[in-house]
Amino acid sequence: MAVADFIALDVETANSDFASICSIGLVHFRQGKVFKSLTILVDPEDEFSPANIAIHGITPEDIVGKPTMAQVLPVISGALARSAIVHHSPFDRTAFARAAAKHNAEGLPCFWLDSLQVARRAWDYFGANGGYGLKNLASS
């Protein structure tokens, strides 16, 4: 049986510190179709690296007045409790764990599913044909 109800999650960080989350993207799927989506800009209370800005385009000016992770974590944790969370690579899960530790909070109480691991196990074809990046997977 296919999983049809899940939340796809993606985070962006302000710099190389995984705990410096500055954006959280969530797309909720029900019955395999997009039900709702949400992007939360977060004040990481940290410096922005030009390299990270070049990747995601989020600047220090974009997060002025936005909530901090200390404020966001309890809300996200409550909303995602017992949900299936799909992420691509260990980055997003690690970022949440490190942000929670930084703020002396619990990690997200959800079931994590790494789509990169799934893709590697299901489609070895991509290993020699462009790799397992989301762009390459989605284009096939």
MODELLER restraints for C-alpha pairs under 7 A, 6 or more apart:
rsr = mdl.restraints
at = mdl.atoms
rsr.add(forms.Gaussian(group=physical.xy_distance, feature=features.Distance(at['CA:4:A'], at['CA:29:A']), mean=6.87, stdev=0.5))
rsr.add(forms.Gaussian(group=physical.xy_distance, feature=features.Distance(at['CA:4:A'], at['CA:30:A']), mean=5.89, stdev=0.5))
rsr.add(forms.Gaussian(group=physical.xy_distance, feature=features.Distance(at['CA:4:A'], at['CA:31:A']), mean=4.52, stdev=0.5))
rsr.add(forms.Gaussian(group=physical.xy_distance, feature=features.Distance(at['CA:4:A'], at['CA:32:A']), mean=4.35, stdev=0.5))
rsr.add(forms.Gaussian(group=physical.xy_distance, feature=features.Distance(at['CA:5:A'], at['CA:29:A']), mean=5.30, stdev=0.5))
rsr.add(forms.Gaussian(group=physical.xy_distance, feature=features.Distance(at['CA:5:A'], at['CA:30:A']), mean=4.47, stdev=0.5))
rsr.add(forms.Gaussian(group=physical.xy_distance, feature=features.Distance(at['CA:5:A'], at['CA:31:A']), mean=5.69, stdev=0.5))
rsr.add(forms.Gaussian(group=physical.xy_distance, feature=features.Distance(at['CA:5:A'], at['CA:32:A']), mean=6.35, stdev=0.5))
rsr.add(forms.Gaussian(group=physical.xy_distance, feature=features.Distance(at['CA:6:A'], at['CA:28:A']), mean=6.03, stdev=0.5))
rsr.add(forms.Gaussian(group=physical.xy_distance, feature=features.Distance(at['CA:6:A'], at['CA:29:A']), mean=5.33, stdev=0.5))
rsr.add(forms.Gaussian(group=physical.xy_distance, feature=features.Distance(at['CA:6:A'], at['CA:30:A']), mean=6.87, stdev=0.5))
rsr.add(forms.Gaussian(group=physical.xy_distance, feature=features.Distance(at['CA:6:A'], at['CA:83:A']), mean=6.64, stdev=0.5))
rsr.add(forms.Gaussian(group=physical.xy_distance, feature=features.Distance(at['CA:6:A'], at['CA:84:A']), mean=4.93, stdev=0.5))
rsr.add(forms.Gaussian(group=physical.xy_distance, feature=features.Distance(at['CA:6:A'], at['CA:85:A']), mean=5.96, stdev=0.5))
rsr.add(forms.Gaussian(group=physical.xy_distance, feature=features.Distance(at['CA:6:A'], at['CA:86:A']), mean=6.98, stdev=0.5))
rsr.add(forms.Gaussian(group=physical.xy_distance, feature=features.Distance(at['CA:7:A'], at['CA:26:A']), mean=6.40, stdev=0.5))
rsr.add(forms.Gaussian(group=physical.xy_distance, feature=features.Distance(at['CA:7:A'], at['CA:27:A']), mean=5.46, stdev=0.5))
rsr.add(forms.Gaussian(group=physical.xy_distance, feature=features.Distance(at['CA:7:A'], at['CA:28:A']), mean=4.35, stdev=0.5))
rsr.add(forms.Gaussian(group=physical.xy_distance, feature=features.Distance(at['CA:7:A'], at['CA:29:A']), mean=5.96, stdev=0.5))
rsr.add(forms.Gaussian(group=physical.xy_distance, feature=features.Distance(at['CA:7:A'], at['CA:84:A']), mean=6.21, stdev=0.5))
rsr.add(forms.Gaussian(group=physical.xy_distance, feature=features.Distance(at['CA:7:A'], at['CA:85:A']), mean=4.92, stdev=0.5))
rsr.add(forms.Gaussian(group=physical.xy_distance, feature=features.Distance(at['CA:7:A'], at['CA:86:A']), mean=6.06, stdev=0.5))
rsr.add(forms.Gaussian(group=physical.xy_distance, feature=features.Distance(at['CA:8:A'], at['CA:26:A']), mean=5.64, stdev=0.5))
rsr.add(forms.Gaussian(group=physical.xy_distance, feature=features.Distance(at['CA:8:A'], at['CA:27:A']), mean=5.10, stdev=0.5))
rsr.add(forms.Gaussian(group=physical.xy_distance, feature=features.Distance(at['CA:8:A'], at['CA:28:A']), mean=6.46, stdev=0.5))
rsr.add(forms.Gaussian(group=physical.xy_distance, feature=features.Distance(at['CA:8:A'], at['CA:85:A']), mean=5.78, stdev=0.5))
rsr.add(forms.Gaussian(group=physical.xy_distance, feature=features.Distance(at['CA:8:A'], at['CA:86:A']), mean=4.66, stdev=0.5))
rsr.add(forms.Gaussian(group=physical.xy_distance, feature=features.Distance(at['CA:8:A'], at['CA:87:A']), mean=5.99, stdev=0.5))
rsr.add(forms.Gaussian(group=physical.xy_distance, feature=features.Distance(at['CA:9:A'], at['CA:25:A']), mean=5.61, stdev=0.5))
rsr.add(forms.Gaussian(group=physical.xy_distance, feature=features.Distance(at['CA:9:A'], at['CA:26:A']), mean=4.75, stdev=0.5))
rsr.add(forms.Gaussian(group=physical.xy_distance, feature=features.Distance(at['CA:9:A'], at['CA:27:A']), mean=6.69, stdev=0.5))
rsr.add(forms.Gaussian(group=physical.xy_distance, feature=features.Distance(at['CA:9:A'], at['CA:85:A']), mean=6.54, stdev=0.5))
rsr.add(forms.Gaussian(group=physical.xy_distance, feature=features.Distance(at['CA:9:A'], at['CA:86:A']), mean=6.10, stdev=0.5))
rsr.add(forms.Gaussian(group=physical.xy_distance, feature=features.Distance(at['CA:9:A'], at['CA:87:A']), mean=5.40, stdev=0.5))
rsr.add(forms.Gaussian(group=physical.xy_distance, feature=features.Distance(at['CA:10:A'], at['CA:24:A']), mean=5.88, stdev=0.5))
rsr.add(forms.Gaussian(group=physical.xy_distance, feature=features.Distance(at['CA:10:A'], at['CA:25:A']), mean=5.02, stdev=0.5))
rsr.add(forms.Gaussian(group=physical.xy_distance, feature=features.Distance(at['CA:10:A'], at['CA:26:A']), mean=6.69, stdev=0.5))
rsr.add(forms.Gaussian(group=physical.xy_distance, feature=features.Distance(at['CA:10:A'], at['CA:87:A']), mean=6.42, stdev=0.5))
rsr.add(forms.Gaussian(group=physical.xy_distance, feature=features.Distance(at['CA:10:A'], at['CA:92:A']), mean=6.14, stdev=0.5))
rsr.add(forms.Gaussian(group=physical.xy_distance, feature=features.Distance(at['CA:11:A'], at['CA:21:A']), mean=6.56, stdev=0.5))
rsr.add(forms.Gaussian(group=physical.xy_distance, feature=features.Distance(at['CA:11:A'], at['CA:23:A']), mean=5.47, stdev=0.5))
rsr.add(forms.Gaussian(group=physical.xy_distance, feature=features.Distance(at['CA:11:A'], at['CA:24:A']), mean=4.54, stdev=0.5))
rsr.add(forms.Gaussian(group=physical.xy_distance, feature=features.Distance(at['CA:11:A'], at['CA:25:A']), mean=6.12, stdev=0.5))
rsr.add(forms.Gaussian(group=physical.xy_distance, feature=features.Distance(at['CA:11:A'], at['CA:92:A']), mean=5.77, stdev=0.5))
rsr.add(forms.Gaussian(group=physical.xy_distance, feature=features.Distance(at['CA:12:A'], at['CA:21:A']), mean=5.70, stdev=0.5))
rsr.add(forms.Gaussian(group=physical.xy_distance, feature=features.Distance(at['CA:12:A'], at['CA:22:A']), mean=5.78, stdev=0.5))
rsr.add(forms.Gaussian(group=physical.xy_distance, feature=features.Distance(at['CA:12:A'], at['CA:23:A']), mean=5.10, stdev=0.5))
rsr.add(forms.Gaussian(group=physical.xy_distance, feature=features.Distance(at['CA:12:A'], at['CA:24:A']), mean=6.70, stdev=0.5))
rsr.add(forms.Gaussian(group=physical.xy_distance, feature=features.Distance(at['CA:12:A'], at['CA:56:A']), mean=6.98, stdev=0.5))
rsr.add(forms.Gaussian(group=physical.xy_distance, feature=features.Distance(at['CA:13:A'], at['CA:20:A']), mean=5.04, stdev=0.5))
rsr.add(forms.Gaussian(group=physical.xy_distance, feature=features.Distance(at['CA:13:A'], at['CA:21:A']), mean=4.22, stdev=0.5))
rsr.add(forms.Gaussian(group=physical.xy_distance, feature=features.Distance(at['CA:13:A'], at['CA:22:A']), mean=5.18, stdev=0.5))
rsr.add(forms.Gaussian(group=physical.xy_distance, feature=features.Distance(at['CA:13:A'], at['CA:23:A']), mean=6.93, stdev=0.5))
rsr.add(forms.Gaussian(group=physical.xy_distance, feature=features.Distance(at['CA:14:A'], at['CA:20:A']), mean=5.41, stdev=0.5))
rsr.add(forms.Gaussian(group=physical.xy_distance, feature=features.Distance(at['CA:14:A'], at['CA:21:A']), mean=6.24, stdev=0.5))
rsr.add(forms.Gaussian(group=physical.xy_distance, feature=features.Distance(at['CA:14:A'], at['CA:22:A']), mean=5.73, stdev=0.5))
rsr.add(forms.Gaussian(group=physical.xy_distance, feature=features.Distance(at['CA:14:A'], at['CA:44:A']), mean=6.95, stdev=0.5))
rsr.add(forms.Gaussian(group=physical.xy_distance, feature=features.Distance(at['CA:14:A'], at['CA:47:A']), mean=6.60, stdev=0.5))
rsr.add(forms.Gaussian(group=physical.xy_distance, feature=features.Distance(at['CA:14:A'], at['CA:48:A']), mean=4.56, stdev=0.5))
rsr.add(forms.Gaussian(group=physical.xy_distance, feature=features.Distance(at['CA:14:A'], at['CA:49:A']), mean=6.12, stdev=0.5))
rsr.add(forms.Gaussian(group=physical.xy_distance, feature=features.Distance(at['CA:14:A'], at['CA:52:A']), mean=6.04, stdev=0.5))
rsr.add(forms.Gaussian(group=physical.xy_distance, feature=features.Distance(at['CA:15:A'], at['CA:47:A']), mean=6.92, stdev=0.5))
rsr.add(forms.Gaussian(group=physical.xy_distance, feature=features.Distance(at['CA:15:A'], at['CA:48:A']), mean=5.45, stdev=0.5))
rsr.add(forms.Gaussian(group=physical.xy_distance, feature=features.Distance(at['CA:15:A'], at['CA:49:A']), mean=4.84, stdev=0.5))
rsr.add(forms.Gaussian(group=physical.xy_distance, feature=features.Distance(at['CA:15:A'], at['CA:52:A']), mean=5.72, stdev=0.5))
rsr.add(forms.Gaussian(group=physical.xy_distance, feature=features.Distance(at['CA:18:A'], at['CA:95:A']), mean=4.60, stdev=0.5))
rsr.add(forms.Gaussian(group=physical.xy_distance, feature=features.Distance(at['CA:18:A'], at['CA:98:A']), mean=6.45, stdev=0.5))
rsr.add(forms.Gaussian(group=physical.xy_distance, feature=features.Distance(at['CA:19:A'], at['CA:95:A']), mean=5.31, stdev=0.5))
rsr.add(forms.Gaussian(group=physical.xy_distance, feature=features.Distance(at['CA:19:A'], at['CA:96:A']), mean=6.96, stdev=0.5))
rsr.add(forms.Gaussian(group=physical.xy_distance, feature=features.Distance(at['CA:19:A'], at['CA:98:A']), mean=4.92, stdev=0.5))
rsr.add(forms.Gaussian(group=physical.xy_distance, feature=features.Distance(at['CA:19:A'], at['CA:99:A']), mean=4.14, stdev=0.5))
rsr.add(forms.Gaussian(group=physical.xy_distance, feature=features.Distance(at['CA:19:A'], at['CA:102:A']), mean=6.96, stdev=0.5))
rsr.add(forms.Gaussian(group=physical.xy_distance, feature=features.Distance(at['CA:20:A'], at['CA:44:A']), mean=4.98, stdev=0.5))
rsr.add(forms.Gaussian(group=physical.xy_distance, feature=features.Distance(at['CA:20:A'], at['CA:46:A']), mean=6.40, stdev=0.5))
rsr.add(forms.Gaussian(group=physical.xy_distance, feature=features.Distance(at['CA:20:A'], at['CA:99:A']), mean=6.98, stdev=0.5))
rsr.add(forms.Gaussian(group=physical.xy_distance, feature=features.Distance(at['CA:21:A'], at['CA:42:A']), mean=6.76, stdev=0.5))
rsr.add(forms.Gaussian(group=physical.xy_distance, feature=features.Distance(at['CA:21:A'], at['CA:44:A']), mean=5.55, stdev=0.5))
rsr.add(forms.Gaussian(group=physical.xy_distance, feature=features.Distance(at['CA:22:A'], at['CA:41:A']), mean=5.77, stdev=0.5))
rsr.add(forms.Gaussian(group=physical.xy_distance, feature=features.Distance(at['CA:22:A'], at['CA:42:A']), mean=4.49, stdev=0.5))
rsr.add(forms.Gaussian(group=physical.xy_distance, feature=features.Distance(at['CA:22:A'], at['CA:43:A']), mean=5.78, stdev=0.5))
rsr.add(forms.Gaussian(group=physical.xy_distance, feature=features.Distance(at['CA:22:A'], at['CA:44:A']), mean=5.30, stdev=0.5))
rsr.add(forms.Gaussian(group=physical.xy_distance, feature=features.Distance(at['CA:23:A'], at['CA:39:A']), mean=6.94, stdev=0.5))
rsr.add(forms.Gaussian(group=physical.xy_distance, feature=features.Distance(at['CA:23:A'], at['CA:40:A']), mean=5.56, stdev=0.5))
rsr.add(forms.Gaussian(group=physical.xy_distance, feature=features.Distance(at['CA:23:A'], at['CA:41:A']), mean=4.48, stdev=0.5))
rsr.add(forms.Gaussian(group=physical.xy_distance, feature=features.Distance(at['CA:23:A'], at['CA:42:A']), mean=5.49, stdev=0.5))
rsr.add(forms.Gaussian(group=physical.xy_distance, feature=features.Distance(at['CA:24:A'], at['CA:39:A']), mean=5.66, stdev=0.5))
rsr.add(forms.Gaussian(group=physical.xy_distance, feature=features.Distance(at['CA:24:A'], at['CA:40:A']), mean=5.09, stdev=0.5))
rsr.add(forms.Gaussian(group=physical.xy_distance, feature=features.Distance(at['CA:24:A'], at['CA:41:A']), mean=6.56, stdev=0.5))
rsr.add(forms.Gaussian(group=physical.xy_distance, feature=features.Distance(at['CA:25:A'], at['CA:38:A']), mean=5.91, stdev=0.5))
rsr.add(forms.Gaussian(group=physical.xy_distance, feature=features.Distance(at['CA:25:A'], at['CA:39:A']), mean=4.43, stdev=0.5))
rsr.add(forms.Gaussian(group=physical.xy_distance, feature=features.Distance(at['CA:25:A'], at['CA:40:A']), mean=6.41, stdev=0.5))
rsr.add(forms.Gaussian(group=physical.xy_distance, feature=features.Distance(at['CA:26:A'], at['CA:37:A']), mean=5.54, stdev=0.5))
rsr.add(forms.Gaussian(group=physical.xy_distance, feature=features.Distance(at['CA:26:A'], at['CA:38:A']), mean=5.19, stdev=0.5))
rsr.add(forms.Gaussian(group=physical.xy_distance, feature=features.Distance(at['CA:26:A'], at['CA:39:A']), mean=6.29, stdev=0.5))
rsr.add(forms.Gaussian(group=physical.xy_distance, feature=features.Distance(at['CA:27:A'], at['CA:34:A']), mean=6.82, stdev=0.5))
rsr.add(forms.Gaussian(group=physical.xy_distance, feature=features.Distance(at['CA:27:A'], at['CA:36:A']), mean=5.99, stdev=0.5))
rsr.add(forms.Gaussian(group=physical.xy_distance, feature=features.Distance(at['CA:27:A'], at['CA:37:A']), mean=4.22, stdev=0.5))
rsr.add(forms.Gaussian(group=physical.xy_distance, feature=features.Distance(at['CA:27:A'], at['CA:38:A']), mean=6.45, stdev=0.5))
rsr.add(forms.Gaussian(group=physical.xy_distance, feature=features.Distance(at['CA:28:A'], at['CA:34:A']), mean=5.94, stdev=0.5))
rsr.add(forms.Gaussian(group=physical.xy_distance, feature=features.Distance(at['CA:28:A'], at['CA:35:A']), mean=5.47, stdev=0.5))
rsr.add(forms.Gaussian(group=physical.xy_distance, feature=features.Distance(at['CA:28:A'], at['CA:36:A']), mean=5.32, stdev=0.5))
rsr.add(forms.Gaussian(group=physical.xy_distance, feature=features.Distance(at['CA:28:A'], at['CA:37:A']), mean=5.99, stdev=0.5))
rsr.add(forms.Gaussian(group=physical.xy_distance, feature=features.Distance(at['CA:29:A'], at['CA:35:A']), mean=5.20, stdev=0.5))
rsr.add(forms.Gaussian(group=physical.xy_distance, feature=features.Distance(at['CA:41:A'], at['CA:63:A']), mean=6.19, stdev=0.5))
rsr.add(forms.Gaussian(group=physical.xy_distance, feature=features.Distance(at['CA:41:A'], at['CA:66:A']), mean=6.36, stdev=0.5))
rsr.add(forms.Gaussian(group=physical.xy_distance, feature=features.Distance(at['CA:42:A'], at['CA:63:A']), mean=6.14, stdev=0.5))
rsr.add(forms.Gaussian(group=physical.xy_distance, feature=features.Distance(at['CA:42:A'], at['CA:66:A']), mean=5.49, stdev=0.5))
rsr.add(forms.Gaussian(group=physical.xy_distance, feature=features.Distance(at['CA:42:A'], at['CA:67:A']), mean=5.43, stdev=0.5))
rsr.add(forms.Gaussian(group=physical.xy_distance, feature=features.Distance(at['CA:42:A'], at['CA:68:A']), mean=5.46, stdev=0.5))
rsr.add(forms.Gaussian(group=physical.xy_distance, feature=features.Distance(at['CA:42:A'], at['CA:69:A']), mean=6.50, stdev=0.5))
rsr.add(forms.Gaussian(group=physical.xy_distance, feature=features.Distance(at['CA:43:A'], at['CA:63:A']), mean=5.35, stdev=0.5))
rsr.add(forms.Gaussian(group=physical.xy_distance, feature=features.Distance(at['CA:43:A'], at['CA:66:A']), mean=5.51, stdev=0.5))
rsr.add(forms.Gaussian(group=physical.xy_distance, feature=features.Distance(at['CA:43:A'], at['CA:67:A']), mean=5.76, stdev=0.5))
rsr.add(forms.Gaussian(group=physical.xy_distance, feature=features.Distance(at['CA:43:A'], at['CA:68:A']), mean=4.73, stdev=0.5))
rsr.add(forms.Gaussian(group=physical.xy_distance, feature=features.Distance(at['CA:44:A'], at['CA:68:A']), mean=6.07, stdev=0.5))
rsr.add(forms.Gaussian(group=physical.xy_distance, feature=features.Distance(at['CA:44:A'], at['CA:69:A']), mean=6.66, stdev=0.5))
rsr.add(forms.Gaussian(group=physical.xy_distance, feature=features.Distance(at['CA:48:A'], at['CA:60:A']), mean=6.62, stdev=0.5))
rsr.add(forms.Gaussian(group=physical.xy_distance, feature=features.Distance(at['CA:53:A'], at['CA:59:A']), mean=6.17, stdev=0.5))
rsr.add(forms.Gaussian(group=physical.xy_distance, feature=features.Distance(at['CA:70:A'], at['CA:103:A']), mean=5.93, stdev=0.5))
rsr.add(forms.Gaussian(group=physical.xy_distance, feature=features.Distance(at['CA:77:A'], at['CA:108:A']), mean=5.23, stdev=0.5))
rsr.add(forms.Gaussian(group=physical.xy_distance, feature=features.Distance(at['CA:77:A'], at['CA:109:A']), mean=6.39, stdev=0.5))
rsr.add(forms.Gaussian(group=physical.xy_distance, feature=features.Distance(at['CA:80:A'], at['CA:109:A']), mean=6.99, stdev=0.5))
rsr.add(forms.Gaussian(group=physical.xy_distance, feature=features.Distance(at['CA:80:A'], at['CA:110:A']), mean=6.30, stdev=0.5))
rsr.add(forms.Gaussian(group=physical.xy_distance, feature=features.Distance(at['CA:81:A'], at['CA:109:A']), mean=4.95, stdev=0.5))
rsr.add(forms.Gaussian(group=physical.xy_distance, feature=features.Distance(at['CA:81:A'], at['CA:110:A']), mean=5.27, stdev=0.5))
rsr.add(forms.Gaussian(group=physical.xy_distance, feature=features.Distance(at['CA:82:A'], at['CA:109:A']), mean=6.11, stdev=0.5))
rsr.add(forms.Gaussian(group=physical.xy_distance, feature=features.Distance(at['CA:82:A'], at['CA:110:A']), mean=4.59, stdev=0.5))
rsr.add(forms.Gaussian(group=physical.xy_distance, feature=features.Distance(at['CA:82:A'], at['CA:111:A']), mean=6.54, stdev=0.5))
rsr.add(forms.Gaussian(group=physical.xy_distance, feature=features.Distance(at['CA:83:A'], at['CA:110:A']), mean=5.08, stdev=0.5))
rsr.add(forms.Gaussian(group=physical.xy_distance, feature=features.Distance(at['CA:83:A'], at['CA:111:A']), mean=6.08, stdev=0.5))
rsr.add(forms.Gaussian(group=physical.xy_distance, feature=features.Distance(at['CA:84:A'], at['CA:110:A']), mean=6.15, stdev=0.5))
rsr.add(forms.Gaussian(group=physical.xy_distance, feature=features.Distance(at['CA:84:A'], at['CA:111:A']), mean=4.79, stdev=0.5))
rsr.add(forms.Gaussian(group=physical.xy_distance, feature=features.Distance(at['CA:84:A'], at['CA:112:A']), mean=6.08, stdev=0.5))
rsr.add(forms.Gaussian(group=physical.xy_distance, feature=features.Distance(at['CA:85:A'], at['CA:110:A']), mean=6.73, stdev=0.5))
rsr.add(forms.Gaussian(group=physical.xy_distance, feature=features.Distance(at['CA:85:A'], at['CA:111:A']), mean=5.93, stdev=0.5))
rsr.add(forms.Gaussian(group=physical.xy_distance, feature=features.Distance(at['CA:85:A'], at['CA:112:A']), mean=4.90, stdev=0.5))
rsr.add(forms.Gaussian(group=physical.xy_distance, feature=features.Distance(at['CA:85:A'], at['CA:113:A']), mean=5.99, stdev=0.5))
rsr.add(forms.Gaussian(group=physical.xy_distance, feature=features.Distance(at['CA:86:A'], at['CA:112:A']), mean=6.08, stdev=0.5))
rsr.add(forms.Gaussian(group=physical.xy_distance, feature=features.Distance(at['CA:86:A'], at['CA:113:A']), mean=4.79, stdev=0.5))
rsr.add(forms.Gaussian(group=physical.xy_distance, feature=features.Distance(at['CA:86:A'], at['CA:114:A']), mean=5.88, stdev=0.5))
rsr.add(forms.Gaussian(group=physical.xy_distance, feature=features.Distance(at['CA:86:A'], at['CA:115:A']), mean=6.35, stdev=0.5))
rsr.add(forms.Gaussian(group=physical.xy_distance, feature=features.Distance(at['CA:87:A'], at['CA:113:A']), mean=6.35, stdev=0.5))
rsr.add(forms.Gaussian(group=physical.xy_distance, feature=features.Distance(at['CA:87:A'], at['CA:114:A']), mean=5.12, stdev=0.5))
rsr.add(forms.Gaussian(group=physical.xy_distance, feature=features.Distance(at['CA:87:A'], at['CA:115:A']), mean=5.91, stdev=0.5))
rsr.add(forms.Gaussian(group=physical.xy_distance, feature=features.Distance(at['CA:88:A'], at['CA:114:A']), mean=5.37, stdev=0.5))
rsr.add(forms.Gaussian(group=physical.xy_distance, feature=features.Distance(at['CA:88:A'], at['CA:115:A']), mean=4.95, stdev=0.5))
rsr.add(forms.Gaussian(group=physical.xy_distance, feature=features.Distance(at['CA:88:A'], at['CA:116:A']), mean=5.16, stdev=0.5))
rsr.add(forms.Gaussian(group=physical.xy_distance, feature=features.Distance(at['CA:89:A'], at['CA:114:A']), mean=5.87, stdev=0.5))
rsr.add(forms.Gaussian(group=physical.xy_distance, feature=features.Distance(at['CA:89:A'], at['CA:115:A']), mean=6.95, stdev=0.5))
rsr.add(forms.Gaussian(group=physical.xy_distance, feature=features.Distance(at['CA:89:A'], at['CA:116:A']), mean=5.33, stdev=0.5))
rsr.add(forms.Gaussian(group=physical.xy_distance, feature=features.Distance(at['CA:96:A'], at['CA:107:A']), mean=6.85, stdev=0.5))
rsr.add(forms.Gaussian(group=physical.xy_distance, feature=features.Distance(at['CA:97:A'], at['CA:107:A']), mean=5.49, stdev=0.5))
rsr.add(forms.Gaussian(group=physical.xy_distance, feature=features.Distance(at['CA:100:A'], at['CA:106:A']), mean=5.90, stdev=0.5))
rsr.add(forms.Gaussian(group=physical.xy_distance, feature=features.Distance(at['CA:100:A'], at['CA:107:A']), mean=5.69, stdev=0.5))
rsr.add(forms.Gaussian(group=physical.xy_distance, feature=features.Distance(at['CA:116:A'], at['CA:132:A']), mean=6.71, stdev=0.5))
rsr.add(forms.Gaussian(group=physical.xy_distance, feature=features.Distance(at['CA:126:A'], at['CA:132:A']), mean=6.03, stdev=0.5))
rsr.add(forms.Gaussian(group=physical.xy_distance, feature=features.Distance(at['CA:130:A'], at['CA:136:A']), mean=6.40, stdev=0.5))
